[in-house]
Amino acid sequence: MSLTANWSYPTPIRFGAARIAEIGVACAAAGIAKPLLVTDRGLADNPITARTLALMEEAGLGCALFSDVDPNPNDANVAAGVERYREGGFDGVIAFGGGSGLDLGKAVAFMAGQTRSIWDFEDIGDWWTRADADAIAPVVAAPTTAGTGSEVGRASVITNSDSHEKKIIYHPKMLPVQVIMDPELTVGMPKFITAGTGLDAFAHCVEAYSSPHYHPMSQGIALEGMRLVRDYLPRAYADGGDLEARGHMMSAAAMGATAFQKGLGAIHALSHPIGAMHNTHHGTTNAFFMPAVLRFNADAIRDRFDKAAAYLGIAGGFDGFCAFVDAFNAAFDIPRTLADLGVTDPDFDALTKAALRDPSVGGNPVELTESRIRGLFEASM
């Protein structure tokens, strides 16, 4: 099988090794003549970023860079990026990096033409209709990790620096108009990032599959996404240069983010406030909460995970699947307590209130009450 393809679901995707060389063609297809490349500080001086900037310059696109992006991007990062975008007279964004760079790039492209506060566009009801859709700049996305799947998403997760809450900013036109998924860009990821991002993709698939909402297309995508992570994350972790494994993990990441149109749940509702208040790695935090949430949801999801386990070749149905997740986490050195995750002296009242406000709450198959959420947090100590 040749791991090179062009896909148009849910947006045009150029998939395959070395396809970052098509950055100029992708920008032309997106109608971008003068892009601003947005990435995080850690990637600013990375060779893959330098190569991409050189490819941009060769294509006559310039080589403008903005990298003032925190690991959990916030409203101050967005404001600084929008200022840079407006001052430079850019006409589009290349969102480059892991979830932080991709989310920030999409938010900059979205906010550059708006006059209202970013919080007026939170994913609540029809708030997205408040935006001036014609003023949203196009985005070309190039992920350098295989986890969040933000390259195929219509939202950005941005932390409110005043309340220390993660908020989902949503608009259909935030979906990148061109995506380059080049597994060569992920080869240099450290092992702990490979593990954390890969398990983030797995958590997206698990929660989408668990969601009670009706979306059979997402259900199928989530199931196959789980299989890809099970088969290929160990290989990518063991050998960072395994391009086949890296490529399949990029597919799994995009599949997870596509599948969770069906819904997310308690994993993300718990993870978001921990990440916002304690600055933990998002994917690792999701992986940390996954075993407890699976068991919390057991009565509602046992039958469907009996079927999933059979498809995945895991013996023992739902219980076997839970045991697999425990062993999978252990294989990648995922912390077993909040203290091991770096969370000390947590404010359970604040965490519980933030989790209850998280939009992921509504997608959990078991109702999440204040007492249940607090119990999950306390048990995680």
Secondary structure, 3 states (H helix, E strand, C coil): CCCEEEEECCCEEEEECCHHHHHHHHHHHHCCCCEEEECCHHHHCCHHHHHHHHHHHHCCCCCEEECCCCCCCEHHHHHHHHHHHHHHCCCEEEEEECHHHHHHHHHHHHHCCCCCCHHHHECCCCHHHHCCHHHCCCEEEEECCCCCCHHHCCEEEEEECCCCEEEEEECHHHCCCEEEECHHHHCCCCHHHHHHHHHHHHHHHHHHHHCCCCCHHHHHHHHHHHHHHHHHHHHHHHCCCCHHHHHHHHHHHHHHHHHHHHCCCHHHHHHHHHHHHHCCCHHHHHHHHHHHHHHHCHHHHHHHHHHHHHHHCCCCHHHHHHHHHHHHHHHCCCCCCHHHHCCCCCCHHHHHHHHHHCHHHHHCCCCCCHHHHHHHHHHCC
